[in-house]
Amino acid sequence: MKTLNQDIKNRTFKKVYLLYGNEDYLIRSYKNRLQESIAGEDTMNTLFLSGKDPDLNVLKEFTETMPFFADKRLAVLSDTGLFKSASEGFAEWIRDLPETACVIFAEAEADKRNRLYKAVSETGYVCCLDHPDEKQLQAWMLGIIKNRGMNIRQDAFRAFLECISEDMDDIRNELEKLCDHAADTGVITREDVTAVCRVQLKNRIFDLTSQASYRRKKEALDLYYDLLRLREPPMRILYLLSREISRLYAVRKMRQENRSRQDMTALLNVRPFVLDKMLGQANMYTDAQLEELMDLALDLEKSVKSGDLQEQLSVELLLLKMTDRG
């Protein structure tokens, strides 16, 4: 990302960029910033293509044409799938790009063995934009707050981290709302977080799983009934609870295999402090208990779909089994 930021700042651009990875926000953000820096609002010299199998002849004709009252012609290609199965023709096209052309690829996946990937690596710049680690994510969030001329108290920041989703678009939106809410004081407090930020359903499910894991029956059922009052569908709750149980089983297995914390957070796609909580919850079960709970969740779903069991009762039965295990 440092190279991308320098190119944008210095306005010295390479012929081709490949932006790929599992963080859509970062890919979209850098694609838009590059596009704005290279071409601005010049639609005459900009070509946008999205989807599989773009026409190579169209691309060649566009990039080989001299720009009209501009320095460069820019082609922006999204979700082409070319970096999994591109022909040699695309690789040759990239290697032969004239100085007056620039190409940006935005992709979800890329195979480093792919011929087009190698051509982009040789001719331009490849940047993998995956989910940032905990330190990077927090620095990004604090940067947004600072850029708004705001500060946030430590307890408020911890509370915010506990209620947000993994999606960077959602995080930015919640931060913007927080900054607007606390604009008069210039300091975001825990009370502001409580008043403004909506707790994601999966965070509520995580809390529900936590209460059940520690055998807090009343607290678990109270959380469940709160979700029903918020009109969350019981079958959605059952599905998410079942998924959390499966993740706890996966955590136990990875710990038994002595997997590193880095591997575990990557495979589970969770932040480090969430992993710590999951490890604590998983420790409350045996492998056999979690296997039994996974089987029960599947049986309950089948019973509901066959009409033998009410939806609301299915979740209650699973929670009771989670809290009353022997």
Helices and strands as residue ranges (DSSP letters): H 2-10, E 16-20, H 24-38, E 46-50, H 56-64, E 73-78, H 82-85, H 88-95, E 101-107, H 115-123, E 125-128, H 134-147, E 151-152, H 154-163, H 168-181, E 187-188, H 190-196, H 201-213, H 217-229, H 234-256, H 261-268, H 272-282, H 287-305, H 311-323
